[in-house]
Amino acid sequence: MAVIKPSAVPAPALVLLGIASVQLGAGFAKKLFEELPPSAVVTLRLATSSIVLVLISRPLLRAGARRWRRGDLAVAGAFGVTLATMNYSIYESFSRIPLGIAVTIEFLGPLGVAVAFSRRWIDLLWVGLAAAGVALLTLDDSGAVTAVGVAFALLAAAAWAGYILLSAETGRRFSGSSGLALASVAATMLVLPVGITTGGTGLLRPEVLLIGAAIGLLSSVIPYTFELEALRRMPARVFGILMSLEPAVAALVGLVILGEMLDSREWTAIGCVVVACLGATRSQEAPREAPEA
């Protein structure tokens, strides 16, 4: 049977497939919460992605070990802290509020980074629109949206902002995926004690390990591979526009896989955040081309 290589798939399709993969992984993770607590599922996800990334990056890790300085390892360690915090927080949020709502709030992180580095007044409009969307999400009297769930989603948003900034710095210091591999190992080491304590012997069940490995592949390895290939062939600005669709995809996955019905107010709120992300991304100035010699 022929295997389709990512390089043969159009770049926009790779981004959309990556988004779908991440949210499918999140949906399956939430279903696994019936067997294990969120912290244990996070441990399985991070452990799987760490093993795969280390195997992929082994030549780069072996070659770079002689050149890394203490500052480089500190950056990779900080990157790992944000990675662990982001994953742990969003899974704790998933366990308390609908998937689409948690991801929508989490998207305030990249939106905040985009606006923070902008010099355009119109971006204040996008911040206001996103804030209105989140405010709509909190106007819930059914009990489906809890304050703790929202707080964990906001913590995940802050961690995602740090992840974006540290990802760029890690990329400057490490070649290929070696920096991400080191950060993933650090993140796994951070959550491992909590995951083992809360998951106990349930982590050793073969079916749980298999589902956990699938979640790690869907949530980390596959989308990272697709996004890396897509960014080689499309402008980062277009990539950001496509990524803005993620909250809507998360809501659809929550509906199809988890049966999480959202009302018109919640869909409107998600739409506000998606439009705000689209607007902030489109309003960023395209990088100027270098003058021809």
WOQUICOR-V110009 format. One line per field, one symbol per residue. ss: DSSP state (~ for helix, > for strand, _ for the rest). phi: phi as a letter, one per 20 degrees, with the letter a starting at -180 (. if undefined). burial: 1 if it has 24 or more other C-alpha atoms within 12 Angstrom, else 0. A space follows every 10 residues. Layout:
ss = ???
phi = ???
burial = ???
This chain:
ss = _____~~~__ ~~~~~~~~~~ ~~~~~~~~~~ ~~_____~~~ ~~~~~~~~~~ ~~~~~~~~~~ ~~~~_____~ ~~~~~~~~~~ ~~~~~~~~~~ ~~~~____~~ ~~~~~~_~~~ ~~~~~~____ _~~~~~~~~~ ~~~~~~~~__ ______~~~~ ~~~~~~~~~~ ~~~~~~~~~~ ~~~____~~~ ~~~~~~~~~~ ~~~~~~~~~~ ~~~~_~~~~~ ~~~~~~~~~~ ~~~~~~~~~~ ~~~__~~~~~ ~~~__~~~~~ ~~~~~~~~__ ___~~~~~~~ ~~~~~~~~~~ ~~________ ___
phi = .fdeegfeeg ggffffffff fgffgfffff ffffdcfgff fgffffffff ffffffegff fffegfdfdg ffffffffgf ffffffffff fffgfdcggf ffffffffff ffffffeedd ffffffffff fffffffeec denfddffff ffffffffff ffffffffff ffecelefff ffffffffff eggffffeel fffefgffff ffffffffec ffffffffff ffcbfgffgf fffffggfff ffffffedme edefffffff ffffffffff ffefffffff fff
burial = 0000010000 1111111111 1111111111 1110111111 1111111111 1111001001 1000000000 0110111111 1111111111 1111111111 1111111111 1111100000 0010011111 1111111100 0001110011 1111111111 1111111011 1011111111 1111111111 1100110010 0110000110 1111111111 1111111111 1000011111 1111111111 1111001101 0100011111 1111111111 1111000000 000
